[in-house]
Amino acid sequence: MLGHRCDNPLCQWVAPGHVVVSSAQENRREWAQRKELAGSPLGDPRGARRRARALRDMARRDPREVAAELDRLRRLYGEQMQLPLG
């Protein structure tokens, strides 16, 4: 199984450190930890999928809107912290 570190359901990026070998149990445990991190898309009241769609739609209209929206989300929820590897 592969674990996807960004919790963005629309993400298509596959790169070392972004997608990692995992187990179902480890993936669930890490998901539960990330849900509590400030700035996690899992904590966004819209939900990760609606948040991702909103950012995607903004990028289609005007990519500059995405930076403004990410700044707004950081002010609301803080910076998403990464889980330690290993």
N, C-alpha and C positions, 0 to 999 in steps of 0.2 A: 504494500500500500504506500502511496505517496502522501505526505503532509504538505499542505500549501500554507506558507507562513503569513500571507497578507490578509487573509479572511475576506477578500474581495471576490464574491462569487462570479463576477464577470471577467476576472483577470485571466489572461491568456499567456502570461509570461512564465516560461520554464527556464530556470537558471540555477546553478549551484547556490545553495543557501536559501533560495526562495521556495523551491520544491525539494523536499527531503524524504528519504526513506523513513517510514514510520510504521507503526502497527495501529490497529483500530483502537486499542486501549490507550496507547500513547497519544494518538490524535485527539480522542475525546478529552483526555486529561489536559492537554495543552490548550484545547479550545476553551475549556472551563476556566483556565488561568487567564487566557487572553481576554475573555469576556469581562473580567474585572479590571483590566488595565485602562488607565485614562487614555482617551483617544482611540480606543479600539472601535472599528466599525461594528463590532458585535454589541457595543453599548449604545450605539446611535438609536434614538427612539424610532426612527424610520425603519430600522432593520438594515442589515448589511446589504441585502439585495436592492432595496429601494435607494439606499445611499449610493451604491455602485451605479445604478441606472441614472440617477440624477447627475452624477459626475460624468457619465458617458454622454448623456444628452447635452450637457453644457459644453463638453469638448467638441461635439458635432456642430453646435451653434457658433461657439467662439472659444478656442482653447484658453484664452486669457481669463475667462470666467472660472475655469477650474482652479487656478491659483487663488483667486479671491475666495472661492467657496472653501477650499482647503484651509486657508487662513482663518475663516470664520469658524470652521469646525474645530481647529486647534484652540481657538480662544474659548470655545464652549467646553470642549472635552479634554484639552491638553494634547500633548504629543503622544502618539502611539509608541509604547515601549516594546522592544523586542524581547522575547523570552531568551534566556541563556541557552546556548547550544550545549548538548552533552549532558 
